[in-house]
Amino acid sequence: MRPPEPHERDRRLRLMYALCAAAGFLVMATTAVAFVVRNADAGPWGVMRNFLRDATGNLASDFVYADLALTWAALGAFMVVEARRWRIRHVWAYIVGAPALALVVSFSVFMYVRQSRIAAARGTGPVPATSEATVPATSHTTAPATVPASKGPQR
């Protein structure tokens, strides 16, 4: 069986990232609503206080919480580098969106946008709303204006 064509691979990757973002949003929203409903009698500040207490209530939750925080930091660094390479604007929103929304949602949306930029640079996908022509080039941007179909981004 032959590997999929680049445009088909890009389409499949974008679909996978979109499904991960949607599933992550549904799961995280459902659990957040359940937590808020269960703690509604504590009021808005009480809900936050109860969440922080429960999130750091024992060594196992501390481990998971620390792992997520360190993963968020590592992914934030990755997103900044890739945003500069592919000229993705407003990368801060994806990074801030992680604790505000959910890491799985914000990172999946970022990867969807990144894959769209890669596909557009190859000429195998839709051009994102922020095209190269409208993004001012800066001295720290390393992405080429066009990427040959057979190679990844030039460094």
N, C-alpha and C positions, 0 to 999 in steps of 0.2 A: 504494500500500500504506500502510495506517494505521500510525502508530507503536504499539508495544506498550503495553498498559495499564500503569499504575504497578506493580501487583502482579506482572505478568509481567516487567517490566523489573527489579524488585528480585530476583525469583527468578533471572533470567538472570545478573545481576551477582554474586549470591552463588555461583551455580554456577561462574562464571568464576574468582572468587577462590579457591574451594575447589579447583578443578582446578589453578590456578597454585601453590597451596600444596603440593598432593600431588605435582605434577610436580617442583617445586623440591626438595621433600624427597627424592624418589627419586634425582634427579640428584646432589644434593649428598651424600647418604648413600653413593651408589655411589662417587663420587670420593674421599670421605673414607676409606671402607673400603679402596679400592685403594691409597691413599697409605699408610695404616697397615700394610697387609699388605706392601707393598714396603719399608717402613722398620722392620719389626717387630724386626729384629735389633739395632736401636739402643736398644731399651727405650723406656718411656713418655716420659722426658725427652728422649731422643734424637729421638723422633718429633716432638716439639714444636720442638726446636732445628732439625731438618731442615726442618720446615714453614716456620718463620720465615726461615731462610736461603733457601729456594727462593722464598718469597713476595716477598722483597726482593733477589733475586740480580742484577738488571740494571735498566736504566732503564725498560724496557717493563713489567716487573712492578711497579716502583715507581709508575709512572703508573697502572696498573690498581688497585693497592692504595690509593693516595691518592684516586683517584676513588671507590672504594667507601666509604672512610672518610668522605669529605665528603658523599656521598649518604646514608650512614647518619645523619650529623648532621642534614642537612636533613630527612630523613624522620622522624627523632626529634622535631624541632620541630613538624612537621606533625601527628604522632600525638598529641603533648601538647595542641595546640590543639584538634584534633578530639575527643579524649577528653574534654576539658572541655566542649565544645559538646554532645556527645551523651551525656555522663555514662557513659563507658566506664571501668570500674574497672581497676586494676592495669596501667596503660599502661606502667609501668616494665618489666614482664615482656616486652612486645613489643620494647622497645628493647634490653634486655639479651639477649633471645633472638636478635637479629640476628647478632652475632658468635658466639654460642654454638651456634646452629643453622644459620641462613643468612638473609641479608637477604630473599631472595625468599619464604621460608617465613613469617617473622615478620610482614613487611609484608602479605602476602596474607591471613594469618589476621586481622590487625588490620582490614583493609579488609572482610573478611567480617563481622566483628562490627559494624563501623561501619554497613555496609549493612543488617544486621539491625535495628539501632537506628533507622535512618532509616525502614525499612519499618514497624516497630512504631509509630513516631511518626505515620506517615501512616495507620495502621490497615490496611495492606495486607500485613502479614507477621506471622510468629510473634513473640510477645513474648519478648525475651531473658530468660535466667534472672535477670538483675539488672534488675528493673523499676523504674520511676520511684518507686514507692511505697516501695521498700526502700532507695533511695539517698538519703542525707541531702543536702539542698541546701547548698551553701557559697557564700560571697560571690564567689568567682571563677568560678562556674559560670554560663554565659550561655545555656544551652539552655532553651527553654520547655518547660513540662510537656507541651504538645501542639503539633503543627505542623499548620497547615491543609494540606489535600491539594494545593492549588494552589501552595503556596509552600514554599521550603526553610526552614532554621532561621532564626529571627529573630535579629537582631544588636543 
